[in-house]
Amino acid sequence: MSTELRHARILLRPWRKDDVAPCAAMNADPEVMRYFPSVLSRSENDVLVKRIEEHFSLHGFGLWALEIPGELPFAGFVGLLRVAFDAHFTPAVEIGWRLTPAAWGKGYATEAAQAVLRHAFHVLDMKEIVSFTAASNKRSQAVMRRLGMHTRAEDNFEHPRLPRGHPLSVHVLYRLRREQWLVQSAYDGAGRTLSVRP
């Protein structure tokens, strides 16, 4: 059974069967998937959820289902993945998120990602977390910056799973090392209300 992560307004929890349908609706939404090559069919979504569960089994961490207690039973997913392609920064573990439109603009992605970072650095003892997205995805990059992640132009890369010249092929890479996060946490108190429950 995977860990639950709680923060002030959010719950990151193991997946349930009734998460699959709202996840499929999210992944079929063109606006949600604007910075991905395409929307997902129901069968593609089901494969994704199965791979998420397998990642938890293999590594002990993954993409948790995001719940907003009392408001949204399923608001998307947030968590950690081993980067599954070769690049100049791999091997690496990335933090990522995808939220339903009903959860946008309320700070839930940042709050949930802060809980995940605390788990990564304090419990899993990871040394560095990366995140990346298409260069045009300014909303997601804003979350990365709010998390204290840093980027350098020389770290930009062309995603190896997209054709060269594809409108989304150029990606920006953000990084956060454990020692940087510890310094930030000491100053801003991020994650102090977090509880972790097995």
Secondary structure by P-SEA (a helix, b strand, c coil): cbbbbbcccbbbbcccccaaaaaaaaaacccccccccccccaaaaaaaaaaaaaaaaaccccccbbbcccccccccccccccccccccccccccccccccccccccaaaaaaaaaaaaaacccccccbbbbbccccaaaaaaaaaaabbbbbcccccccccccccccccbbbbbbbcaaaaaaaaacccccccccccc
